[in-house]
Amino acid sequence: MLDIRLFREQPEFVKEGLDKAGVDPTIVDTIRSLDDLVRGLKTSAESMKAEMNTANKALGAQRKSLSESEFEAKRLELRGVGDRINEADALRSQKETELQNLLLEIPNLPHEKVPVGKDDRDNVVARSWGEPRAFDFKPKPHWELGESLGILDLERGVKISGSRFYVLKGQGAALQRALITWMLDVHIEEHGYTEVYPPFVVKQECLYGTGNLPKFADNLYHDVEEDFWLVPTAEVPVTNLHRDEILTGAELPKRYVAYTPCFRREKMSAGRDVRGIKRGHQFDKVEMVKLTLPENSDAELDALLDNAEDIIRKLNIPYRVVQVCTGDKTFSSAITYDLELYAPASKGEEGAEWLEVSSCSNFRDFQARRANLRFRRDAGSKPEFVHTLNGSGLALPRLMIAILENFQNEDGTITIPEVLRPYMHNREKIVAVG
């Protein structure tokens, strides 16, 4: 959530930022008008309350000098003032709710480094790493490889749960489990994160805190009987670990890493990527989350991005870093970098594709304001909002796709990346099991 003082003191700055993000900037004027009304109602009610207190004291002092009818008339007059105060308070409460709901719908302002653009076509490739493999045979897409090896069963996934679900079997399931465990180990032992194993369901206030609600309710799975929502990403429970708390400056930064399954309806991608396992309603992900001092968040984003890249480099998969433009950044982020893996056959007959496996973002204080997540620099200082960051480190199944397609052999086997072999009983290849 944006600080209301920005709307009061720097409206043109907010308008410029929202315009870059593709949001109608006139909403700023609407919010300012509503804010003025709320503050005016509050001032009016406080003035009436002060007058009523003064009048009550005066009436008490005059009680003995007034006739019964005079006293009753003044008492009724004060009751009328009280009714007007209650009406003003009720209207103020209603308008405050309207203002709060409007503010919850406003996206974060883009960081000054974010390139201006309308959509993903205006994103900028910042750098690339590795060279795509030159095959001396025609590479197969992951769905053909998985089926022939007996490690991916799309048909039974649909039978069990419907479209955009699948079943991993045997060495396919083992490969995914190895990736999750290995990635957690790297982030914990080499990158300095603390592992968290959070619940996979959360209360709705957690989703408001990270900016998933109210805007993206249609893309979330909700238990209609209880206030439980399936997590769309580990970012939600982990960011909310310290919701409504005041940390000490000495505790920051906090660096957490967590594995969770993720659940999304994928309504916004209807008709896209219908073959294979590129888009599913359930997928696994290892997520990094940071809570930092405001002045350090940009440097922490650079480190977060490098931590995610390190995983890809260790797997020796070609990738590129894409800086997301203003019109394509997420609702809550101020600045985002996407990591995309090269997949040589992911588009079937159309050939290669770059697959996003991580978005690394700095949200500044946007989420912290929504989650009331603060810190004190020292014992006597005023609480401030932390800056929050997160990034996938990394997301499956697209990482699985990249491994299957990049490390495939002409005989249909898959060479297991060296770093994963200790996690797969030192096997060197995935082979079909008779």
N, C-alpha and C positions, 0 to 999 in steps of 0.2 A: 504494500500500500504506500502511496506517496504521502509525504508530509503535507498536511493541510496548509501549513505556512507557505509552501511553495506557490499554492494557488493565490494566497493573499498577497504575497510580497513579490513574486516573480511570475506573474501570469503569462507574459510573453515567452519566457523561457520554457514554461510547461507546454504552451501551444506549439512552439517550434519542435519540441521533442515528440509530442504526440503526432504532429503532422508527418514527421519523418517515419514514425511507426505505422502510418496509414490509418490513424484515428482522427475523426473529425475534431479539429481543435476548438470548435464552438462549445464543446462540452465543458470547457474551462469556465466560460461565462455562466453556464447553468449552475455549476458547482459554486462559483463565487456568489451568485445571487442567493442560492439556498443557504450558504454559509452565513451571509449577511442577515438573512431572515432569522436563522437560528440564534445568532448572537444578539440580534435585536429583541427577540422574544425573551431570551434569557435576561437581558438588561432590564426590560420592562417588568418582568416578573420579580426580579430582585428589588427594583424600585418600589413596586407595589407592596412587597413583603416588608420593606423597611418602613414605608408609610403606615402600614397596618400595625406593626409593632409599636410605633410611636403613638398611633391613635389609641391602641389598646391600653398603653400606659397612662395616657391622658384621661381616658374614660374611667380607669380605675381610680385615678386621683380625684375625679369629679363625682364619683358615685354618690357621695353623701349630699352633694349640693343639687343633684338632679331629681326631678320627679320620676315616678315609676314610668310614665309614658315617654318622657324625654330620654330616659336611659334605654328603654326598649327600642325607641326609634334609632338611636345611635348604634345600638347593638345590631339591629337589622342592617343598618348601613354598612357596618364592618363585615357582616356576613356576606353581603353583596360583593365587597372587595375580595373576600376570600374565594367566592365563586369565580370571580374574574381571574384570580391568580391560578386557580385549579385549571381553568380553561386554557390560560396561557401556557401552563406547564404541560398540559396534554398535547396542545398544538406543537409546542417545542419538541416534545418527545417524538411525535409523529414525523416532524421535519428532520430531526436528527437521524432517525432511522432511514429516511429517504436519502439523506446526505451520505450516510455510511454505506448504503447499498450502491450508490453511484460511485463512491470511491473504490469499492471492491471490484467494480467493473473496469477501472482504469488500469492499463498496463504500465509496466515500469518504463521509465524514460531511457533511451539508448545512451550508452557510454559514449564519450566524445570520440573514441577511437573507432566506433562502428561505422562501416561504410553505408552511405545512404542508398537505398534501393527499394523496389516495390515487392519483389518476391525472390524465390530461391535462384532465379536466373541471374540475379544481381549479386549473388554471393561471390566472394573472392577467394581463389586458391592461394593461400599464403605460402605454402611450401609442400614439397613432395619428398618421399623417402623410398628408396628401393626401385628396382627395375622389374616391370612385369616379366614373367617367365615366357621364354620363347618355346612353345611346344612343337615337337616334331610329329605330333598327331593332333587330331581335332579333340579339344577338351570337351568333356561332357558336363552338363549342368548337375547340380547337387542332387536333384530329385532322381535322376537316372542312376547316379553313383550310389546313392543311399538305398535305392530299391534293389539294385543288382547285388550289393553287398549284404543285403538283409538287415541293415541297421536303421532304416527309416521306413515307417509304415504310415503313409498318408491316408490310405483307404480306411484303415481301422481307427485312426484318429477321428475321422469324420463320422464313422459308425458310432463311436462312443459318445462324442460331444458335439458334432456338427462341423460346419465349415471353419477353416482357419485353426484347426487343431490337428495334431499329429502325434505319433508314437515313436520314440527312439528305443531301439532294442540292442542288446548285446554290446558290441564294441562302440556303437553309436552313443548309447547311454553312458558307457564308460568314458568316452572321449569328452562328453559334456561335463560329467562329474569331475574328471581330471582337470579340465580348464578352470572350473570354479575354484577348486581347492588350490591349484597352482597360482591363480591370480590373487586369491586372498593371501597366500603365503608371501608372494612378492610385495604386495602393498604393506603387509604387516612387518615383515623382516627387513625389507630394503627401503621402503618409502616412509616408514614411521607412523603408520595408521594404527588405530585401536579398533579391533574387530567388535562389531555389534551384531547380535542375532535378534532382530526385533519381531514383534507380532506381524502377521501378514494381513491383519484387519485393523482399521483405525476408526476413531470417532470423527465426525464430520468437521469438528473444529481444527483437526490436524490438516485436513485438505484445504480449509480456508487459510490456514497459516502459510501453506506453501504456494497458494494461488491456483490450485486445481479447482476449487469451488469459489464462486458459483459458476464460473464461465464454462467449465468443461464437464458439467454433471452428466451430460448425455454419453460421455465416453467412459464413465466409471461404472463399476459393478457395485450395487447397493443391496444390503440385506433389508428388506422392507419391514421386517418385524422388529428389528433392533437398530440402534445407531451404529451399524458396522458397515464399513466400506472396504472392499478389497484394494490393496495397495497397487497403484499404477506404477510405482517405483519405490525403492528403499529410501529415496530422498524424503518421502513424506514422514514415515515414522522416525527416521534418524534426525532430521531437522527439528522435529518436535520433541526430542528428548529433553530439551531445556526450555520448552515453552513456559512462559509465565515465571521464569527464573531470572535472578540477577547474578551473573557470574562475576568473578574478579578478573581484572586485567591480566593478572599473573597466570590465570588458567588458559588464556588464549595464546596461540590458536588451539582449538580442538580439532583433531583430524580423525574422522571415523571412516571405517569401511564395512560394508554389509552385503551379504548375499540375500536376495529374496527372489521368489517368483514374482512376476508382474502381470497385472490383469488389466486389459484395455479392450473396449468394445470395437475399436478400429472403424467406427462409423465414418470418420472423415477420410478413410482410404478405401471406401467401397469401390469394388471393381478394379483395384490396383493390386499388382503382384499376387495374382490368384494361384500361381503355380509354386510348388515348393513350400519352404518354411520361412520365407522372407518377412511376412506379416502374420502374426498370430494373436489370438485373444489372450493367450498365456505364454509367457516366455521368461527365461531366467536372466538375471543380471547381477553383476558385482558393481556396487555403487560407492563412490567416494564422496564424503560430505565434510565441509570445513566451516567452522565458526571462527571469525578472525577479527582483529582490530581493524577499524575502517581504513586507516592509513596503510595497512599491509595487504589489503585484499587483492590489489592488482598483481603484486608479486606472488601471492599465494595462488592466483589463477594460473600464472605462468608455470609454477611448480606442479599444480594439479594436471595441467595439460601434458607436461613432460612425463608425469607418472603414468598417464594413460598411454602415451606414445611408447613408453618403455616396454609395456606389455607387448605391443605390436612388433617392436624391433626385435625383442627376444624370440618371437615366433617367426621372424624373418618373412613377413608378409608386406608387400608394397602398400603404402598408404599415402594419403594426402591430408593436409590440414586446411580446412575451409573456414574463412571468417564469415560469419553469418551477417547479412545486411539488416538494416533497420526494419524493413518490411517482412522479414522472415524470422526474426528472433522470437523466442518464446515470450509468452505473456509476462512472466515474472522476471526474466533476465534483463540485465543491463548490457551485457556483452557475452557472446557465445562463439565458441570455436567447435566445429564438427570434425570428427576424425572419420575418414572414409577408407575402407579397405578395397583393394582391387580383387574382383571376382571374375575370372576369365570366361565363364559360361553362364553366369547368373540370369541372363536374359534369353536363354535358350538359343533359338536360331539367330537371334539378333546379336548374340555374342557377349562381350564383357560389360561390366557395370561396376561403378563405385558404390559401395554399400556403407551407409552410416552405422558405426558401431559405438559412437560416443559423442555426447554433447557436453562440453565443459563450459560452465557458466559462472559468472559473478553476478549475484543478485543485489549487491550492495545492501542497503537496509530495508529493501522492499518486503522480503519475507519476514524479517525480524519485527517490523512494525505490526504485521498481521498476527504474528505468533507471540508478540510481547516478549521478545528475547533480548535481554539487555546485559550490560556489564558496568562495573565501576572501575575507574582507573586506579583509585585508591579509596581508603575507607571513608573519607569525607567528601568525595566527589559526587556529582550528580550522575544518575544512571544514563547511559547512552545505549543506542541500539548497535548490536554487532553487525558485521557483514557476513552473509552466508554465501557459500559456493558449493557446487556439486558437479560431478562428472561421472560418466560410466567408465568402469575400469576392468572389464568391458562388458558389452551387452551380447547375449546370445539370443537367437540362433545365427545371426549374421556372421559372427565370428566362426561358427561351425561351417557355414557355407564357404567362407573364404579358405578355410583349411582344407575342406574336401576338394574344392575346385583347384586351388593352387598346388596342392601336394598329390594330386592324382597321377597315376602311372598308366601307361598304355594298356596294361593287363587288367585295369579296373581296380587295382588295389590303391590304398592311400598310405603314403609315407607319413608316419607320425612325427611332428616336430620334436627335435631332440630334447627340449626343455620339458616336454610332457611325458617322455618315456618312463621316467621313474614313477610317475603317477599312474601308469598303465602296465605295470608288471614288466617293465623293460621291453615291451613289444616294440618293434620297429615299423610294423605295417598293420593296417587294418585290411583283413582279407575276408573273402566270403567264407562262411562256415557252412559246410555241406549239410 
